[in-house]
Amino acid sequence: MSRRRLLFPLISILLVASGAFVANVLAGNTPSLGLDLQGGASVTMKPVGTYDPEALNVAVDIIRQRVDSIGVAEPEIQRQGDNVVVNLPGVKDQQEALDLIGRTGAVEMRPVVNLAENPDLTTTTSAAPGATTTTTVKGATTTLAPPAGGVGSSRTRAETTTTTVPGTDPETGLKPGQTVLPGRKDGLIYLLGPAEATGEVFSNDASVQVEAGSFSVVANLRDGPAGEDQWNALARKCYDGGEECPTKQIAIVLDGEVISAPTVQTPSFDNGSVSITGNFTRSEADELRKILQFGAVPVQFETPTVQTVSATLGKDSLRAAIISGILGVLLVLLFLLFYYRLIALVVVAGLGVSGLLLWSIISWLSKTNGLALTLSGAAGIIVSIGVTVDSYVVFFEKLKDDVQAGRTLRNSASRGFESAWRTILIADTASLIGAIVLWWLTVGSVRGFAFFLGLSTLSDIVVSYFFTRPTVLLLSRTRLFSRGRVLGVRGTQSSVEVA
């Protein structure tokens, strides 16, 4: 094989590993640490009574959204059987986080009095003393109509003028019962009237429907005063567009955010169903369906069990993991240098390349997907070092056998790797399958161990082929590595150099 064909994969892997490392450093990305490495709080929530299995999944989603809203870095919310475990690494105000998790919340229906673009996202200019003008996001809002009827035209609000209204609270400018809440995703703020209905007006059988390529959410109303009658009273008020609901919109509110604000297209919903249509994606429509179907956290939990992990304990665990990892690697490298002599330096370089790749991938996943490195994950990485070293041992032992049989290192390097590569690939594949099965079937710390073990195993496969192979083949052609006790043995006198 030509020197150029060997240099290309070697230079490529070095550029990828070093480039990814530098890019993450410049972007300020670093591996995020889990609860057991930086401290925080772990909350275990046990459901009580009867509940729908899907409702428990919805509860996990709602709790995750609440935790995200308080800015907890890399939280971990997961099911362990029927329990919900919430890990809050590095949380500053643990009581606030626990109160937020334990709150059941409520879905509210409020008339929309006014709306404007969020001032945190735009600049509001003064039009005259005592008045401001803000241009809102242009585009159609969601619309609301009975399933059997046609969908009315979407309302577009181009600008809103806010003035001080006599008779309002002089400090807030709000009338009794009014509140100002942000939209979850639309970049707007809403001036809302008093809550006139809750999510209890809907039954628990909402669904997502597709018509002409667009999604709509259909929710059935409960019978009687607590359902259909209460909803119709609010819908009639907004349809009339009076002072209490001039926008003709009803805001669906959960946890202090406006989830959706559909425009009422009919004064009465006598067929017992409400259809909310709009510019939804499938995921947005499904999220709204869950909210209407289950309301707030749809499962009652016992008083949460809280376990606090101190930052000191987390740092001690991290220090112990680092020291044990470094010590183990050093002992392995010393043994390899003693047993394989100079060629063992390839192991040192290969572990360095693999380390750069792992650090970069973990840092990127921490930034983009909330991955957190836990103590069990660190254990998976440390165990993977043994898998990586096994790859080198398989290769080097094949070379050693060839040299003892009288072949030169240059002649045996290429053939030796081809033979060893099959063994390396089979061993790494077996390790990868085990990691995937563990990740799929387990939860908690075992799952973290499996993920990082699998990630490290994939890195070993890449580094073995694109770094170890060309490096050894290139070194075998040098004079230093073609003679002497490079592998800890001397070739026989019959060794002949073949060009």
Residue pairs with C-beta under 8 A, 6 or more apart in sequence:
1 414
1 473
3 474
3 477
6 470
6 473
6 474
7 470
7 474
9 465
9 466
9 467
9 469
9 470
10 466
10 467
10 470
10 471
10 474
12 466
13 353
13 462
13 463
13 466
13 467
14 353
14 467
16 357
17 353
17 356
17 357
17 360
18 356
20 356
20 357
20 360
20 361
20 364
21 356
21 359
21 360
23 360
24 30
24 359
24 360
24 363
24 364
27 367
29 363
29 364
29 366
29 367
30 363
30 366
31 359
31 362
31 363
31 366
31 373
32 73
32 74
32 89
32 366
32 370
32 371
32 372
32 373
33 74
33 89
33 90
33 314
33 318
33 372
33 373
33 374
34 74
34 76
34 87
34 89
34 372
34 373
34 374
34 375
34 377
34 448
35 41
35 42
35 76
35 87
35 88
35 89
35 309
35 314
35 372
35 374
36 309
36 314
36 317
36 374
36 375
36 376
36 445
37 89
37 314
37 315
37 317
37 318
37 321
37 373
37 374
37 375
37 378
38 89
38 90
38 311
38 314
38 315
38 318
39 89
39 90
39 309
39 310
39 311
39 312
39 313
39 314
39 315
40 87
40 88
40 89
40 90
40 91
40 94
40 308
40 309
40 314
41 87
41 88
41 91
41 94
41 97
41 98
41 306
41 307
41 308
41 309
42 85
42 86
42 87
42 88
42 306
42 307
42 308
42 309
43 85
43 86
43 87
43 88
43 97
43 98
43 101
43 304
43 305
43 306
43 307
44 83
44 84
44 85
44 86
44 304
44 305
44 306
44 307
45 63
45 83
45 84
45 85
45 86
45 101
45 102
45 301
45 302
45 304
45 305
46 82
46 83
46 301
46 302
46 305
47 56
47 59
47 82
47 83
47 84
47 299
47 300
47 301
47 302
48 300
48 301
48 302
49 300
51 298
51 299
51 300
52 204
52 298
55 294
55 298
55 299
56 79
56 82
56 84
56 299
57 79
58 290
58 293
58 294
58 298
59 84
59 297
59 298
59 299
60 77
60 78
60 79
60 84
61 287
61 290
62 105
62 254
62 255
62 296
62 297
63 77
63 84
63 86
63 101
63 297
64 75
64 77
65 255
66 100
66 101
66 103
66 105
66 255
67 75
67 77
67 86
67 88
67 97
67 100
67 101
68 75
69 100
69 255
70 96
70 97
70 100
72 88
72 89
72 90
72 91
72 97
73 89
73 90
74 89
74 90
74 366
74 370
74 371
74 372
75 86
75 87
75 88
75 89
75 370
76 85
76 86
76 87
76 89
76 372
77 84
77 85
77 86
77 87
78 84
78 85
78 443
78 444
79 85
79 443
80 443
80 444
84 301
85 444
86 101
88 94
88 97
89 372
90 311
91 97
94 306
94 308
98 304
98 306
101 304
102 301
102 303
102 304
103 297
104 296
104 297
104 300
105 254
105 255
105 296
105 297
106 198
106 199
106 254
106 295
106 296
107 198
107 199
107 252
107 253
107 254
107 291
107 292
107 295
107 296
108 195
108 197
108 198
108 199
108 251
108 252
108 253
108 254
109 195
109 196
109 197
109 198
109 199
109 201
109 231
109 234
109 250
109 251
109 252
109 253
110 179
110 192
110 193
110 194
110 195
110 196
110 250
110 251
110 253
111 192
111 193
111 196
111 234
111 237
111 238
111 244
111 245
111 249
111 250
111 251
112 190
112 191
112 192
112 193
112 238
112 245
112 247
112 249
112 250
112 251
112 261
113 178
113 191
113 192
113 193
113 244
113 245
113 246
113 247
114 160
114 162
114 190
114 191
114 246
114 247
115 136
115 157
115 160
115 188
115 189
115 190
115 191
115 247
115 249
115 261
116 134
116 136
116 160
116 162
116 188
116 189
117 134
117 135
117 136
117 137
117 187
117 188
117 189
118 182
118 183
118 187
118 188
118 189
119 134
119 189
121 187
122 134
122 135
124 132
124 133
124 134
125 132
125 133
126 132
127 133
127 161
130 163
130 164
131 161
131 162
131 163
131 164
132 161
132 162
133 159
133 160
133 161
133 162
134 159
134 160
134 162
135 158
135 159
136 157
136 158
136 159
136 160
136 188
137 186
137 187
137 188
138 156
138 158
139 156
139 279
140 154
140 155
140 156
140 278
140 279
141 154
141 155
141 156
141 157
141 249
141 261
141 262
141 263
141 278
142 154
142 260
142 261
142 262
142 263
142 276
142 277
142 278
142 279
142 280
143 151
143 152
143 153
143 154
143 155
143 262
143 263
143 265
143 276
143 277
143 278
144 250
144 262
144 263
144 264
144 265
144 274
144 275
144 276
144 277
145 151
145 152
145 265
145 266
145 275
145 277
146 266
146 269
146 271
146 273
146 274
146 275
147 218
147 271
147 273
147 275
148 271
149 265
149 266
151 265
151 275
151 277
152 263
152 265
154 263
154 278
155 247
155 248
155 249
155 263
157 247
164 173
165 173
165 175
167 175
168 174
168 175
169 175
174 180
174 191
176 194
177 193
177 194
177 195
178 191
178 192
178 193
178 194
179 191
179 192
180 189
180 190
180 191
180 192
181 189
181 190
181 192
181 251
181 253
181 256
181 257
181 258
182 188
182 189
182 190
182 257
182 258
183 189
183 190
183 257
183 258
183 261
184 257
184 258
184 259
185 284
186 258
188 258
190 251
190 258
190 261
192 251
192 253
192 258
193 244
193 245
195 253
196 230
196 233
196 234
196 237
197 230
197 231
197 234
198 295
199 291
199 292
199 295
199 296
200 222
200 226
200 227
200 295
201 221
201 222
201 226
201 227
201 228
201 230
201 231
202 219
202 220
202 221
202 222
202 227
202 274
202 292
202 293
202 295
203 219
203 220
203 221
203 222
203 227
204 293
204 294
205 220
205 293
206 217
206 218
206 219
206 220
206 289
206 290
206 292
206 293
207 217
207 218
207 289
208 215
208 216
208 217
208 218
208 282
208 285
208 286
208 289
209 215
209 216
209 217
209 218
209 275
210 216
214 277
214 279
214 280
215 277
215 280
215 281
215 282
215 284
215 285
216 275
216 276
216 277
216 278
216 280
216 285
217 275
217 276
217 277
217 280
217 285
217 288
217 289
217 292
218 273
218 274
218 275
218 276
219 273
219 274
219 276
219 289
219 292
219 293
220 272
220 273
220 274
221 227
221 228
221 231
221 269
221 272
221 273
221 274
222 228
223 272
228 269
228 272
231 269
231 274
232 267
232 268
232 269
232 270
234 250
235 250
235 264
235 266
235 267
235 268
235 269
236 267
236 268
237 244
237 245
238 245
238 247
238 248
238 249
238 250
238 264
239 248
239 264
239 265
239 266
239 267
240 267
241 247
241 248
247 263
248 263
248 264
249 261
249 262
249 263
249 264
250 261
250 262
250 264
251 258
251 260
251 261
252 258
252 259
252 260
252 261
252 262
252 288
252 291
252 292
253 259
254 291
254 296
255 296
259 287
259 288
259 291
260 276
260 278
260 288
262 276
262 278
276 288
280 288
317 375
318 375
318 378
321 375
321 378
321 379
321 382
324 382
325 378
325 381
325 382
325 385
328 382
328 385
329 351
329 385
332 385
332 386
332 389
333 344
333 347
333 348
333 351
336 344
336 347
336 389
336 392
337 344
337 345
339 488
340 396
340 400
340 487
340 488
341 485
341 486
341 487
341 488
342 480
342 481
342 486
343 396
343 399
343 472
343 475
343 481
343 486
343 487
346 392
346 468
346 471
346 472
346 475
347 389
347 392
349 467
349 471
350 388
350 392
350 463
350 464
350 467
350 468
350 471
351 385
351 388
353 463
353 467
354 388
354 456
354 459
354 460
354 463
357 459
357 462
357 463
358 381
358 455
358 456
358 459
361 455
361 459
362 371
362 373
362 455
365 371
366 372
366 373
373 452
374 445
374 448
375 445
376 445
376 446
376 448
376 449
376 452
377 448
377 449
377 451
377 452
378 452
379 449
380 435
380 448
380 449
380 450
380 451
380 452
380 453
380 456
381 452
381 453
381 456
383 453
384 431
384 452
384 453
384 456
384 457
384 459
384 460
385 456
387 427
387 428
387 431
387 456
387 457
387 460
388 456
388 460
388 463
390 424
390 427
391 424
391 427
391 428
391 460
391 464
391 468
392 468
394 420
394 423
394 424
394 427
395 416
395 417
395 420
395 424
395 464
395 468
395 472
396 487
398 412
398 416
398 417
398 419
398 420
399 409
399 412
399 413
399 416
399 472
399 487
400 487
400 488
400 489
402 409
402 411
402 412
402 415
402 416
403 409
403 412
403 487
403 489
403 490
403 491
403 495
404 489
404 491
404 492
405 492
406 491
406 492
406 494
406 495
407 491
407 495
408 482
408 491
408 495
408 496
408 497
408 498
409 476
409 481
409 482
409 486
409 487
410 476
410 477
410 482
410 497
410 498
411 497
411 498
412 476
413 472
413 473
413 476
414 473
417 468
417 469
417 472
417 473
421 464
421 465
421 469
424 461
424 464
425 461
428 457
428 460
428 461
428 464
431 453
431 454
431 457
432 454
432 457
432 458
434 450
434 453
435 450
435 451
435 453
435 454
435 457
436 450
436 454
437 450
438 446
438 447
438 449
438 450
438 453
439 447
439 450
439 451
439 454
442 450
475 481
476 482
480 486
482 497
484 490
